[in-house]
Amino acid sequence: MHASAAFLQTLALVLGVAALTTVIFQRLKQPVVFGYLMAGLLVGPHVPVPLAADPTIVRTLSELGVILLMFALGLEFSVRRVLQIGVTAGLSALAETSVMMGLGYLIGRTLGWTIIESVFTGGIVAISSTTIISKAFVEQNVRGRVTEIVFGILIFEDLIAIILVAILTAVAAGGGLSPADIGLVIVRLATFLIALLSIGILLVPRFMRIVVRLGSDETTLVAAIGICFACAFLALSFGYSVALGAFIAGSLVSESGEEKAVERLVHPVRDMFVAIFFVSVGMLIDPGVIVAHWGAVLVLAGVVIVGKVIAVSISAFLMGNGLGLAVQSGMSLAQVGEFSFIIAAIGLADGATRPFLYPIAVAVSALTTLTTPWLIRAAAPVTRFLDRKLPETVQTFASLYGTWLERLRTAPGDVTERSRVRYLVQLLALDAALLLAIVIGAAAEVGRLGPHLRALTGLKPSFAPTLVALGALALAAPLLIGVARTSRQLGLALATRALPLTSNGRVDFAAAPRGALVVTLQIAIMLSIIAPLVAITQPFVTAAPGLLILAIFALVLGVAFWRSARSLHGHARAGAEAIVAMLGNQLSVDRQPAAVRHAMEQLDALLPGLGTPEAMQVPADSPAIDRSLASLNLRGRTGATVLAIVREGQQVLVPRGPEMVRAGDVLAVAGSAEAVAAARAIIAGEGDAEDGA
């Protein structure tokens, strides 16, 4: 058959079958990506169906899909957008992907796979799917703050994935996993990125602004896609993935400020070729391989779901989001998608991994994609369950932690304080770099140092690695202690900005909340440092030392956190007593809302750290009347907590879940401004009161 006829036949077959399967899956209210995968399975070589597409042509077309998909992701990634999202999303993404890469690597080694296959497995399970989450949010009608958190994390995940793809491409091409090879790969990658970005930032944004001003959609589309493919070709010429070049092209175009206009035009073209990309993924699915490795598929899918839910929830909470938002974010990100296919394809194409890993990656993505809508719907019940089961001390901490970080973000800082924070951050970065150098250096030099140690000590050759490990541990121990101390100093500097120290010998009423904040910030800082270090060094050393260090730090910091949380609970109870006394006096004198609000503000100055408690009177028509606090679930739904209830002839301190709300009650509610506003809306009947039922 003539080449053009074969091309046309393959294209017609792929798109025709894909159209049919996606219509069926949409009618079944399932993600359309499953329709593409099913189409690939039908036209692929592994299912006995009389439909066969030319795999070479489909693979070529799928490369266009990868390029356009990465270009579209790059359009969403600009320096301005990164600055708007802030550091918190970046740290959450770094901690979460590090944990997942570490877990993926451990699972791979446990299953008996090679070191390189285990590294690729870590990459496969680390990155969530922007495409799948976007579709799920539209289908589930998810809006509001949670979308900002999730897409903020996804943007940084995509950046991490692009760097990972570039490194794994070089490793798969024969670079190896030795420290010297990895170091050379990173240096070459950094040089390429700096050169391309430096030249591109001078030319591309200006060029795109000129093109868009011409007012021709056709010219704009051709220019944008031309830049996309030019950068992809440059990356390929230097030995990197086309995905890297396309992503950079998108980020350069986004710097022009015209990314919305370009995205609107590129979107239909991207969708068509992305469909072919997913069909090509389906063509590589071998049901026999999946059946043979069903255990690995289930284990990895479980690791993705459980690991991402826990890692994202904890990191999002530590970055200042309430418990409900953190859990919802974690349960939204518990899947893998397009980057998993790209990473698995890199290993398969260059022979770095055996063929079984690709269909396993596809199967894991399919399972986690199926569970994503259910997990998103289950976020609210899970949050309510956690809120009920957490100890009272932790509940109090969870409801107040967000208010402290809110104060931290808005508190003014002087030049001296900012200089100290900057110095401590630089010190932590230096300690982390030295730790990384010691661990990888020891792993690289153990073979060369072994003969010298045997000559000096006369010990058996088998003892040489142990001696090198002990020497590395001796060098690393002061740095680990330094990381812990510097993290605490940085946490104290930040906590003092949010909850300032008292002067002139006065009693420090903010000591308890400040202590809890210091410990929590120390945990967050150390998690952001140690998790990436363990993930990076795993391929070079055994997992035991890193896990032991993590366990020791977790135990020590866990004990410190529990003690500070207990002290905070006592502080909150004392605050509740003061609130009850103040409200009783104030309500007997003046019930005007302004007067009550002024009295509560005075109390906040006396007892800082309670998040500016606000008094709310339950109106006669409130849907909260005759409902328990547990059924209202104010804390789980809004992040605010009820510190006290004042009613005629009764005062309730730190009320528990079974406590009933009655008409005319005055509730003292503490939390961030956003949380208190949401709680006020529910009490007034303006929110969805049935959510907590």
Summary of the structure (lengths in Angstrom):
residues: 693
radius of gyration: 28.2
end to end distance: 65.9
largest distance: 95.3
contacts: 2454
relative contact order: 0.09
helix: 77%
strand: 3%
